Amino acid sequence: MRKGICTLAALSLLAIGGLTACNSGNSGGGTTTKTPKIGVILPDSKSSVRWETADRPYLEAAFKAAGVKYDIQNAQGDKTTFQTIADQMITGGVTVLMIVNLDSGTGKAVLDKATAAGIGTIDYDRLTLGGGANYYVSFDNVAVGKLQGDGLIKCLTDKKATKPVIAELNGSPTDNNATLFKQGYDGELTPKYSAGDYIKGPDQSVPDWDNKQAGTIFEQMMTAQKNKIDGVLAANDGLGNAAVTVLKRLGLNGKVPVTGQDATVQGLQNVLAGDQCMTVYKAIKQEADGAAALALALAQNTTVSGLTTVKDTQTGKDVQSKLLVPKAIFKENVKDVVDDGFVKASELCTGAYAALCTTAGIS
């Protein structure tokens, strides 16, 4: 493909991602671009099922639609594996490297290597602080946190809770997204604490988003509070389910509102059952399509418009970003997630949840 020409595949994929682009490179007459090959490193499959059940297939579909080569691997939560995969992809000839970092330190080391090798870089879902990626694609994560905070307030109001004690199960302290989520939900809850409407209870981060550790942490919270916790701000569905599991053992499930995020099958089932008051749906197909569009633009040296910027708090620099809009999901609109094709009714409406799905208008 000659410089200065946008391919049909590029235009189609960029349109899917809600972006516009045309090749602006100029490296001399007749010089051809390198065949695009996109490398993607996913973080794990333990913290959330989304990485393998949603992100991988959506990214694969987008790359196939664009007709580009790709290599998607999962580091399974291991920093050494993460770096090894990156080294293999860099030496293996990827033209763009897209990562979901395990922490900013490891992520920066990988991005630095890629940049030094002349490879375009994208932070997918999580911003690598100090990493200097060409692009960042995610959801507005402060907005995600606000939806969680507002959701918990709604559920406590519905239950007519009086001076409820609130526990916070935050995400991993090494994940910048967890910081942004907390910024969002604390922004909604702090005025309630200040006014004396709510009582701030235990507030703890869960290392590596580990659901097993979350269960232990929440059990310790309940013991320390003599089971006097009236609402749980859990940063995602996995942490939320860890809290729900403890509440079930204590006979308190459904009585204590619990939040979540990611609209996983398990999270949505908990919402339908009344054990979790809400989750946050992020249309991951849109995120994957947007990231794939930017990857193709980088590979073909095109200029992209329609982006915003996010401040890297470590360097103070603005990162060109595509941010998507999240949606709060309660029992009454679980159907929206199914209608959008993110979750199949056949997966959600199994066993005891079949009748709940019928009641919710899901078939």
Backbone hydrogen bonds, N-H to C=O, Kabsch-Sander energy under -0.5 kcal/mol:
donor,donor_aa,acceptor,acceptor_aa,energy
3,K,31,T,-0.7
5,I,2,R,-1.2
7,T,5,I,-0.5
11,L,7,T,-2.4
12,S,8,L,-2.6
13,L,9,A,-2.5
14,L,10,A,-2.7
15,A,11,L,-2.2
16,I,12,S,-2.0
17,G,13,L,-2.0
18,G,15,A,-1.4
19,L,14,L,-2.8
20,T,305,S,-1.0
22,C,303,T,-1.0
24,S,301,N,-1.3
25,G,301,N,-0.6
31,T,28,G,-1.5
33,T,1,M,-1.0
38,I,69,K,-2.5
39,G,37,K,-0.5
39,G,96,V,-2.9
40,V,71,D,-2.9
41,I,98,M,-2.4
42,L,40,V,-0.6
42,L,73,Q,-3.2
51,W,48,S,-0.8
52,E,49,V,-0.9
53,T,49,V,-2.4
54,A,50,R,-2.4
55,D,50,R,-2.3
56,R,51,W,-1.7
58,Y,54,A,-2.4
59,L,55,D,-2.7
60,E,56,R,-2.7
61,A,57,P,-2.3
62,A,58,Y,-2.1
63,F,59,L,-2.6
64,K,60,E,-2.6
65,A,61,A,-2.3
66,A,62,A,-1.4
67,G,63,F,-0.8
67,G,64,K,-0.8
68,V,63,F,-2.0
69,K,36,P,-1.5
71,D,38,I,-2.4
73,Q,40,V,-2.7
73,Q,71,D,-0.5
75,A,42,L,-2.6
77,G,43,P,-3.4
78,D,75,A,-1.8
79,K,77,G,-0.6
82,F,78,D,-2.4
83,Q,79,K,-2.1
84,T,80,T,-2.3
85,I,81,T,-2.9
86,A,82,F,-2.0
87,D,83,Q,-2.4
88,Q,84,T,-2.3
89,M,85,I,-2.5
90,I,86,A,-2.7
91,T,87,D,-2.5
92,G,88,Q,-1.5
93,G,90,I,-1.1
94,V,89,M,-1.9
95,T,37,K,-2.7
96,V,37,K,-1.5
97,L,120,G,-3.0
98,M,39,G,-3.4
98,M,96,V,-0.5
99,I,122,I,-2.4
100,V,41,I,-1.9
101,N,99,I,-0.6
104,S,174,T,-0.6
107,G,103,D,-2.4
108,K,104,S,-2.8
109,A,105,G,-1.9
110,V,106,T,-1.8
111,L,107,G,-2.6
112,D,108,K,-2.8
113,K,109,A,-1.7
114,A,110,V,-2.3
115,T,111,L,-2.7
116,A,112,D,-2.3
117,A,113,K,-1.3
118,G,115,T,-1.8
119,I,114,A,-2.7
120,G,95,T,-2.0
122,I,97,L,-2.1
123,D,135,Y,-2.8
124,Y,99,I,-3.1
124,Y,122,I,-0.7
125,D,123,D,-0.6
125,D,137,V,-3.6
126,R,124,Y,-2.0
129,L,127,L,-0.9
131,G,128,T,-2.2
134,N,121,T,-0.9
135,Y,121,T,-1.4
136,Y,320,Q,-1.8
137,V,123,D,-2.6
138,S,322,K,-2.3
140,D,324,L,-2.5
141,N,139,F,-1.4
144,V,140,D,-1.7
145,G,141,N,-1.9
146,K,142,V,-2.2
147,L,143,A,-2.3
148,Q,144,V,-1.9
149,G,145,G,-2.7
150,D,146,K,-3.1
151,G,147,L,-2.3
152,L,148,Q,-2.5
153,I,149,G,-2.1
154,K,150,D,-2.5
155,C,151,G,-2.4
156,L,152,L,-2.4
157,T,153,I,-2.3
158,D,154,K,-2.6
159,K,155,C,-1.4
160,K,157,T,-1.5
161,A,156,L,-2.5
163,K,161,A,-0.5
166,I,164,P,-0.5
166,I,199,I,-2.8
167,A,231,G,-2.7
168,E,202,P,-2.7
169,L,167,A,-0.5
169,L,233,L,-2.4
170,N,168,E,-0.8
170,N,204,Q,-2.4
175,D,172,S,-1.7
176,N,174,T,-0.6
178,A,175,D,-0.7
179,T,175,D,-1.2
180,L,176,N,-1.9
181,F,177,N,-3.1
182,K,178,A,-2.3
183,Q,179,T,-2.1
184,G,180,L,-2.1
185,Y,181,F,-2.7
186,D,182,K,-2.8
187,G,183,Q,-1.3
188,E,184,G,-0.8
189,L,185,Y,-2.3
190,T,186,D,-2.9
192,K,189,L,-0.7
193,Y,189,L,-1.9
194,S,190,T,-3.1
195,A,191,P,-2.0
196,G,193,Y,-1.1
197,D,192,K,-1.7
198,Y,192,K,-1.8
199,I,164,P,-3.1
200,K,198,Y,-0.5
201,G,166,I,-2.6
201,G,199,I,-0.6
204,Q,168,E,-2.5
206,V,170,N,-1.7
209,W,206,V,-2.0
210,D,207,P,-2.1
211,N,209,W,-0.5
214,A,210,D,-2.2
215,G,211,N,-2.0
216,T,212,K,-1.8
217,I,213,Q,-3.0
218,F,214,A,-2.8
219,E,215,G,-2.3
220,Q,216,T,-2.1
221,M,217,I,-2.0
222,M,218,F,-2.6
223,T,219,E,-2.2
224,A,220,Q,-2.5
225,Q,221,M,-1.9
226,K,223,T,-1.3
227,N,222,M,-3.7
228,K,225,Q,-1.7
229,I,227,N,-1.4
230,D,165,V,-2.5
231,G,165,V,-1.4
232,V,257,P,-2.9
233,L,167,A,-3.0
233,L,231,G,-0.5
234,A,232,V,-1.2
235,A,169,L,-2.2
237,D,261,Q,-2.4
240,G,236,N,-2.6
241,N,237,D,-2.8
242,A,238,G,-1.6
243,A,239,L,-1.9
244,V,240,G,-2.5
245,T,241,N,-2.6
246,V,242,A,-1.5
247,L,243,A,-2.6
248,K,244,V,-2.6
249,R,245,T,-1.6
250,L,246,V,-1.3
251,G,248,K,-1.3
252,L,247,L,-3.3
253,N,247,L,-0.8
255,K,252,L,-1.8
256,V,252,L,-1.2
259,T,232,V,-2.0
262,D,280,V,-2.6
268,L,264,T,-2.9
269,Q,265,V,-2.4
270,N,266,Q,-2.2
271,V,267,G,-2.0
272,L,268,L,-2.7
273,A,269,Q,-2.1
274,G,270,N,-0.6
274,G,271,V,-1.1
275,D,270,N,-1.9
276,Q,270,N,-1.7
277,C,258,V,-2.0
278,M,258,V,-1.2
279,T,329,I,-2.1
281,Y,327,K,-3.3
282,K,280,V,-0.5
283,A,281,Y,-0.5
284,I,282,K,-1.9
286,Q,283,A,-1.0
287,E,283,A,-1.3
288,A,284,I,-3.2
289,D,285,K,-2.8
290,G,286,Q,-2.4
291,A,287,E,-2.4
292,A,288,A,-2.6
293,A,289,D,-2.2
294,L,290,G,-2.0
295,A,291,A,-2.4
296,L,292,A,-2.3
297,A,293,A,-2.1
298,L,294,L,-2.5
299,A,295,A,-2.5
300,Q,296,L,-1.8
301,N,298,L,-1.2
302,T,297,A,-2.9
303,T,22,C,-1.6
305,S,20,T,-2.4
308,T,321,S,-3.0
310,V,319,V,-1.9
312,D,317,K,-3.3
313,T,311,K,-0.9
316,G,312,D,-3.2
319,V,310,V,-2.9
321,S,308,T,-3.3
322,K,136,Y,-2.3
324,L,138,S,-1.9
327,K,281,Y,-2.0
329,I,279,T,-2.9
333,N,330,F,-1.5
334,V,331,K,-0.9
336,D,333,N,-1.3
337,V,333,N,-0.5
337,V,334,V,-1.3
338,V,334,V,-1.1
339,D,335,K,-3.1
340,D,336,D,-1.5
341,G,338,V,-1.8
342,F,337,V,-1.5
343,V,337,V,-0.9
347,E,344,K,-1.0
348,L,344,K,-2.2
349,C,345,A,-3.1
350,T,348,L,-1.3
353,Y,350,T,-2.4
354,A,351,G,-1.7
356,L,352,A,-0.7
357,C,353,Y,-2.4
358,T,354,A,-2.0
359,T,355,A,-2.2
360,A,356,L,-1.7
361,G,358,T,-1.5
362,I,357,C,-3.2
